[in-house]
Amino acid sequence: MARLNPYINFRDSARAALDFYHGVFGGELHTTAYSEFGVGEASEADKIMHGQLDTAKGFTLMIADVPDSMPFEPGSAISVSISGAADEAELLQGYWDALAEGATIVEELTQAPWGDSFGMLVDRFGIHWMVNVQGPQAA
């Protein structure tokens, strides 16, 4: 099922924020550092490329450190993330296409290092969106 998730951006404190929210909400915490995919600058190796907290109550909170190479403004601290399984690729592509009208594309919706399709844009109203389509699962 497609999901709509808040995605909160930090410059250097994503790991501390994730630990805090994990303490508040409980649940399962998953983190991936930039170094795990061989991306980012050496100084960013241990920063959080993607953190996800899945709670027992059924909501998901996603958090990341914005790379130093990308601008970070307090007003852009939250992105809306739409994600889903490979069998929802057509639906998610449709969302992407509609959101992209009049938008600034930050990163095209294309295959990402982790195997999913992923894209980022800022819509015509200034809202930051991320779309992730889960890649095919290994047998």
PASEBA-1860 file (N, C-alpha, C; in nm, 3 decimals):
! residues 139
1> MARLNPYI> 0.084/-0.117/0.000/0.000/0.000/0.000/0.089/0.125/0.000 ~ 0.057/0.223/-0.083/0.132/0.347/-0.086/0.115/0.419/0.049 ~ 0.223/0.487/0.092/0.221/0.557/0.220/0.267/0.700/0.201 ~ 0.217/0.787/0.286/0.259/0.926/0.291/0.330/0.944/0.425 ~ 0.460/0.984/0.421/0.541/0.991/0.542/0.609/1.126/0.556 ~ 0.615/1.180/0.679/0.699/1.298/0.699/0.846/1.259/0.690 ~ 0.926/1.345/0.631/1.070/1.321/0.617/1.139/1.447/0.665 ~ 1.202/1.441/0.780/1.261/1.560/0.842/1.411/1.563/0.814
9> NFRDSARA> 1.457/1.677/0.768/1.598/1.695/0.732/1.672/1.775/0.840 ~ 1.796/1.735/0.863/1.886/1.805/0.954/2.017/1.826/0.881 ~ 2.102/1.911/0.933/2.233/1.929/0.872/2.331/1.826/0.930 ~ 2.338/1.814/1.061/2.437/1.725/1.123/2.384/1.647/1.242 ~ 2.255/1.654/1.270/2.205/1.594/1.394/2.096/1.490/1.374 ~ 2.091/1.428/1.257/1.988/1.327/1.230/1.998/1.208/1.325 ~ 2.120/1.162/1.352/2.137/1.045/1.439/2.084/1.075/1.581 ~ 2.117/1.192/1.633/2.068/1.229/1.767/1.916/1.243/1.768
17> ALDFYHGV> 1.861/1.300/1.661/1.715/1.315/1.652/1.648/1.178/1.646 ~ 1.704/1.088/1.565/1.646/0.953/1.556/1.650/0.882/1.691 ~ 1.761/0.892/1.760/1.771/0.829/1.892/1.667/0.887/1.987 ~ 1.647/1.018/1.982/1.548/1.084/2.067/1.407/1.034/2.034 ~ 1.369/1.039/1.905/1.235/0.997/1.865/1.212/0.848/1.892 ~ 1.318/0.768/1.879/1.307/0.626/1.912/1.274/0.610/2.060 ~ 1.338/0.691/2.144/1.309/0.688/2.287/1.167/0.733/2.318 ~ 1.117/0.828/2.241/0.983/0.880/2.264/0.876/0.781/2.217
25> FGGELHTT> 0.890/0.731/2.094/0.785/0.652/2.030/0.808/0.502/2.032 ~ 0.931/0.457/2.063/0.962/0.315/2.054/0.963/0.271/1.908 ~ 0.950/0.141/1.886/0.944/0.088/1.750/1.078/0.039/1.700 ~ 1.083/0.013/1.570/1.203/-0.036/1.505/1.275/0.077/1.435 ~ 1.403/0.090/1.463/1.484/0.196/1.405/1.583/0.136/1.306 ~ 1.587/0.193/1.187/1.679/0.150/1.082/1.754/0.273/1.032 ~ 1.886/0.261/1.021/1.966/0.373/0.970/2.063/0.326/0.863 ~ 2.091/0.416/0.771/2.191/0.393/0.667/2.278/0.517/0.660
33> AYSEFGVG> 2.409/0.498/0.673/2.503/0.609/0.662/2.543/0.628/0.515 ~ 2.588/0.747/0.482/2.632/0.775/0.345/2.741/0.677/0.301 ~ 2.829/0.640/0.394/2.939/0.550/0.359/2.892/0.412/0.314 ~ 2.775/0.370/0.359/2.726/0.237/0.323/2.694/0.224/0.175 ~ 2.671/0.337/0.107/2.645/0.336/-0.036/2.756/0.404/-0.115 ~ 2.863/0.440/-0.044/2.977/0.501/-0.113/2.946/0.636/-0.174 ~ 2.857/0.711/-0.112/2.823/0.844/-0.162/2.856/0.949/-0.057 ~ 2.863/1.073/-0.100/2.892/1.183/-0.010/3.041/1.204/0.007
41> EASEADKI> 3.073/1.308/0.078/3.212/1.343/0.108/3.263/1.257/0.223 ~ 3.394/1.241/0.233/3.453/1.161/0.341/3.411/1.213/0.478 ~ 3.397/1.344/0.490/3.358/1.404/0.618/3.213/1.372/0.655 ~ 3.137/1.320/0.559/2.996/1.289/0.583/2.970/1.138/0.595 ~ 3.075/1.059/0.595/3.062/0.913/0.590/2.968/0.856/0.696 ~ 2.974/0.909/0.817/2.893/0.855/0.926/2.760/0.927/0.944 ~ 2.736/1.028/0.863/2.606/1.097/0.873/2.496/1.008/0.816 ~ 2.374/1.036/0.856/2.259/0.954/0.817/2.209/0.993/0.678
49> MHGQLDTA> 2.221/0.899/0.585/2.164/0.918/0.451/2.014/0.892/0.457 ~ 1.974/0.793/0.535/1.833/0.762/0.554/1.815/0.694/0.688 ~ 1.724/0.747/0.767/1.685/0.686/0.892/1.534/0.668/0.892 ~ 1.489/0.557/0.945/1.346/0.531/0.946/1.306/0.468/1.078 ~ 1.204/0.525/1.138/1.148/0.473/1.262/1.007/0.426/1.232 ~ 0.983/0.295/1.246/0.851/0.236/1.227/0.796/0.202/1.365 ~ 0.685/0.263/1.401/0.632/0.245/1.536/0.525/0.138/1.542 ~ 0.500/0.089/1.662/0.397/-0.011/1.684/0.258/0.044/1.653
57> KGFTLMIA> 0.243/0.174/1.656/0.114/0.237/1.626/0.091/0.252/1.476 ~ 0.191/0.213/1.395/0.171/0.210/1.251/0.213/0.334/1.174 ~ 0.281/0.426/1.239/0.330/0.539/1.160/0.480/0.530/1.143 ~ 0.527/0.599/1.041/0.668/0.597/1.004/0.721/0.739/1.004 ~ 0.836/0.758/1.065/0.906/0.885/1.066/1.040/0.863/0.998 ~ 1.070/0.946/0.898/1.196/0.935/0.825/1.279/1.060/0.851 ~ 1.411/1.041/0.863/1.501/1.151/0.898/1.633/1.132/0.824 ~ 1.696/1.243/0.784/1.826/1.235/0.717/1.907/1.360/0.745
65> DVPDSMPF> 2.039/1.347/0.727/2.129/1.462/0.727/2.143/1.511/0.583 ~ 2.115/1.638/0.560/2.132/1.696/0.427/2.283/1.707/0.401 ~ 2.330/1.659/0.286/2.474/1.670/0.257/2.518/1.816/0.251 ~ 2.644/1.839/0.283/2.697/1.975/0.281/2.689/2.038/0.142 ~ 2.685/1.955/0.038/2.679/2.006/-0.100/2.541/2.057/-0.138 ~ 2.441/2.030/-0.056/2.304/2.076/-0.085/2.267/2.188/0.011 ~ 2.189/2.283/-0.038/2.148/2.391/0.052/2.055/2.338/0.161 ~ 2.064/2.398/0.278/1.976/2.362/0.388/1.922/2.490/0.447
73> EPGSAISV> 1.791/2.503/0.441/1.724/2.620/0.498/1.622/2.570/0.599 ~ 1.608/2.639/0.711/1.512/2.593/0.812/1.372/2.566/0.756 ~ 1.325/2.642/0.661/1.193/2.620/0.602/1.185/2.493/0.519 ~ 1.299/2.437/0.483/1.298/2.316/0.402/1.331/2.193/0.485 ~ 1.312/2.203/0.616/1.350/2.094/0.705/1.260/1.972/0.692 ~ 1.145/1.985/0.630/1.054/1.872/0.615/1.022/1.850/0.469 ~ 1.031/1.725/0.426/0.989/1.684/0.293/0.875/1.585/0.309 ~ 0.784/1.583/0.213/0.679/1.483/0.213/0.727/1.367/0.128
81> SISGAADE> 0.726/1.247/0.184/0.776/1.128/0.116/0.659/1.036/0.083 ~ 0.649/0.999/-0.044/0.551/0.900/-0.088/0.630/0.778/-0.130 ~ 0.598/0.663/-0.072/0.672/0.542/-0.106/0.577/0.426/-0.120 ~ 0.620/0.326/-0.196/0.537/0.209/-0.215/0.614/0.096/-0.279 ~ 0.546/-0.016/-0.292/0.604/-0.138/-0.346/0.615/-0.130/-0.499 ~ 0.694/-0.222/-0.554/0.717/-0.226/-0.699/0.587/-0.241/-0.777 ~ 0.488/-0.312/-0.720/0.362/-0.330/-0.792/0.277/-0.203/-0.795 ~ 0.321/-0.098/-0.726/0.253/0.032/-0.729/0.331/0.135/-0.810
89> AELLQGYW> 0.427/0.088/-0.888/0.514/0.178/-0.964/0.435/0.272/-1.054 ~ 0.333/0.222/-1.120/0.254/0.307/-1.211/0.181/0.418/-1.134 ~ 0.124/0.384/-1.020/0.056/0.482/-0.935/0.155/0.588/-0.888 ~ 0.270/0.544/-0.838/0.370/0.637/-0.786/0.430/0.722/-0.897 ~ 0.450/0.665/-1.014/0.498/0.743/-1.129/0.396/0.850/-1.165 ~ 0.267/0.817/-1.157/0.162/0.914/-1.184/0.165/1.030/-1.085 ~ 0.188/0.998/-0.957/0.201/1.105/-0.858/0.320/1.194/-0.893 ~ 0.433/1.129/-0.925/0.555/1.204/-0.961/0.528/1.297/-1.078
97> DALAEGAT> 0.468/1.243/-1.184/0.442/1.322/-1.304/0.354/1.442/-1.275 ~ 0.251/1.422/-1.193/0.161/1.533/-1.160/0.230/1.637/-1.073 ~ 0.306/1.592/-0.973/0.377/1.685/-0.886/0.484/1.762/-0.962 ~ 0.541/1.701/-1.066/0.651/1.762/-1.141/0.607/1.877/-1.230 ~ 0.478/1.889/-1.257/0.430/1.999/-1.342/0.457/2.132/-1.272 ~ 0.542/2.213/-1.333/0.578/2.343/-1.277/0.674/2.335/-1.160 ~ 0.730/2.218/-1.136/0.820/2.198/-1.021/0.966/2.217/-1.060 ~ 1.049/2.230/-0.959/1.194/2.227/-0.976/1.238/2.085/-0.941
105> IVEELTQA> 1.293/2.015/-1.037/1.339/1.878/-1.014/1.475/1.884/-0.948 ~ 1.486/1.828/-0.829/1.612/1.823/-0.756/1.690/1.700/-0.800 ~ 1.619/1.588/-0.812/1.679/1.462/-0.857/1.570/1.386/-0.933 ~ 1.599/1.351/-1.057/1.503/1.277/-1.139/1.463/1.146/-1.071 ~ 1.341/1.101/-1.097/1.296/0.971/-1.049/1.364/0.863/-1.132 ~ 1.465/0.801/-1.073/1.546/0.702/-1.143/1.603/0.604/-1.041 ~ 1.667/0.499/-1.088/1.720/0.398/-0.996/1.828/0.458/-0.905 ~ 1.813/0.431/-0.777/1.905/0.482/-0.674/2.005/0.373/-0.637
113> PWGDSFGM> 2.113/0.410/-0.567/2.215/0.312/-0.528/2.160/0.196/-0.445 ~ 2.052/0.217/-0.372/1.996/0.111/-0.287/1.899/0.020/-0.363 ~ 1.880/0.043/-0.495/1.801/-0.047/-0.576/1.658/-0.003/-0.604 ~ 1.608/0.093/-0.531/1.474/0.146/-0.556/1.483/0.257/-0.661 ~ 1.368/0.300/-0.711/1.362/0.421/-0.791/1.330/0.535/-0.696 ~ 1.400/0.646/-0.712/1.387/0.756/-0.617/1.402/0.888/-0.689 ~ 1.323/0.987/-0.649/1.334/1.122/-0.705/1.293/1.226/-0.602 ~ 1.345/1.347/-0.621/1.311/1.460/-0.533/1.276/1.580/-0.619
121> LVDRFGIH> 1.177/1.657/-0.572/1.140/1.780/-0.641/1.083/1.880/-0.541 ~ 1.078/2.005/-0.584/1.012/2.110/-0.508/0.896/2.155/-0.596 ~ 0.774/2.135/-0.548/0.658/2.164/-0.632/0.637/2.314/-0.650 ~ 0.542/2.349/-0.732/0.519/2.490/-0.766/0.481/2.575/-0.646 ~ 0.446/2.511/-0.534/0.411/2.584/-0.412/0.524/2.587/-0.312 ~ 0.640/2.532/-0.349/0.757/2.534/-0.262/0.765/2.416/-0.166 ~ 0.680/2.315/-0.185/0.681/2.198/-0.098/0.781/2.096/-0.153 ~ 0.865/2.042/-0.064/0.965/1.943/-0.100/0.902/1.804/-0.097
129> WMVNVQGP> 0.915/1.730/-0.208/0.859/1.595/-0.220/0.968/1.495/-0.254 ~ 0.951/1.374/-0.201/1.037/1.261/-0.236/0.945/1.146/-0.275 ~ 0.979/1.078/-0.385/0.904/0.961/-0.427/0.999/0.844/-0.435 ~ 0.961/0.732/-0.371/1.044/0.612/-0.370/0.959/0.492/-0.409 ~ 1.003/0.420/-0.514/0.937/0.298/-0.558/1.031/0.183/-0.526 ~ 0.984/0.093/-0.442/1.067/-0.020/-0.401/1.110/-0.101/-0.522 ~ 1.237/-0.137/-0.524/1.291/-0.218/-0.633/1.247/-0.362/-0.619 ~ 1.268/-0.441/-0.722/1.232/-0.583/-0.714/1.313/-0.652/-0.603
137> QAA> 1.246/-0.736/-0.530/1.310/-0.807/-0.418/1.386/-0.928/-0.470 ~ 1.500/-0.954/-0.408/1.578/-1.072/-0.445/1.502/-1.198/-0.408 ~ 1.515/-1.299/-0.490/1.441/-1.424/-0.465/1.503/-1.503/-0.351
END
